[in-house]
Amino acid sequence: MDVDSNYRGRDQQIHKADDFVYYSVFSLWDTYRAAHPLYSLIDKKRTLDYVKTFLAQYQQGGRLPVWELASCETDCMIGYHSVPVIVDAFEKGIKNFDTKLALEAMIKSANWNHLGLPAFNNKGFINVEDEHESISKTLEYAYDDYCIALFARQIGQNEIAQEYFNKASFYKNIFDANTGFMRPRKNGNWINPFDPREVNNHFTEANSWQYSFYFPQDVSGYIEMIGGKDQLEKKLDQLFNENSKTTGREQSDITGLIGQYAHGNEPSHHIAYLYDYTNSKHKTQFMVNKIINEFYANQPDGLIGNEDCGQMSAWYVLSAIGFYP
């Protein structure tokens, strides 16, 4: 907004922000994973302003921002990740906003008639003929719906919470137990041929290796589905030791490879921490330390060693979003 608190809204009209600072340019697919959870810890005032900005944009434009640029929606990335930003803030005690309006906005965004959402809501997954990047969208919609469920439960809307907890489990509908991967479906059947290293139109800047670990809302459910903690550990070991060559189209975003783990892009950033859910928690420490030392040449002296995972994890998150120079 300008110095007089005026700003151009999503309706392209001029509005005045009376009790908050209006911000713009939210690349939420890029920032909901680590940047905003950090801000909600170290800058609660701005985080509340972000939430109020999201709600103002909903009131003026009809839905929450997806990838907003200068009060215009670009829809250039997937999901409706303003939802987890709002819910993360609320869970951390940042609650001075209209929660009824927020839930209304979340539900509206989750039921928008575009980008594969009708298929997701009606069938429980997105076929390749329904929408491009079907696997990534199915997985990220399921996570966002989990966040809606958490929020609804917190404000006493238990029926809505149950509906969205059910939708959060839709990630299971694209898991192929025979291959152990999240796999595209066509007319309800698994697509063939299938190569988990292939970069193609079924994934967002990634392949099946990288997106097959996107179940942050239900790690325990995933472990049960695949047969236990040892199976998760085995799958993670395979990821980090796989041949790093990808197949299919060239994707400039897939960089910083350790096996098929791609540290250079967002979908992989949480994966090393999944070892914490296995019986080999030390592998999280090992992999985070390896990532820091191999991909960040200008780390602060004396900070990184083989001490506790918490210290390394904090530096890693801050580094990943550019907090440290």
Buried (B, 14 or more C-beta within 10 A) or exposed (E): BEEEBEBBBBEEEEBEBEEBBBBBEBBBBBBBBBBBBBBBEEEBEBBBBBBBBBBBBBBBBBBBBBBBEEBEBEEEBBBBBBBBBBBBBBBEEBEEBEBEEBBBBBBBBBEBEEBBBBBBBEBBBBBBEBBBBBBBBBBBBBBBBBBBBBBBBBBEBEEBBEBBBEBBBBBBBBBBEEEBBBBBBBEEEBBEEBBBBBBBEBBBBBBBBBBBBBBBBBBEBBBEBBEEBEBBBBBBBBBBEBEEEBEBEEBEEBEEBBBBBBBBBBBBBEBBBBBBBBEBEEBBBBBBBBBBEEBBEEBEEEEBEEEEBEBBBEBBBBBBBEBEE
